[in-house]
Amino acid sequence: MAETITRKMNFTGVLTGQDVRTKRNLKDMSFLYVSVLAAFAIVLIFFAFLWTRLMVVNIGYEISRANTARANLIEQNKRLRVEFMQLKSPERIEKIATGELGLVNPTGEQIITIK
């Protein structure tokens, strides 16, 4: 096969078996298109990576704010439970009933048992 190529091309046989490269056609823009497409893909991947990292950081900040708000609500709940227990204590209720409302403990004749 190499002999037929050299006969048709009028080579003397010196280049037989050697890898001969031809100059790239400068008007062929396929290399440029592939290069631009590859660069665009790399930039797109970089921006996608950057966007995901920013989203992870922002979500981390949101989680931190939510944890802080949760801790504040838990603390407020504890304070409200203590206040509730103080407000419903029998000693406080008896003090208000006798002092502000003028109520007295019932005597034995005032108690009616229902069967």
Secondary structure, 3 states (H helix, E strand, C coil): CHHHHHHHHCCCCCCCCCCCCCCCCCCCCHHHHHHHHHHHHHHHHHHHHHHHHHHHHHHHHHHHHHHHHHHHHHHHHHHHHHHHHHHCCHHHHHHHHHHCCCCCCCCHHHCCCCC
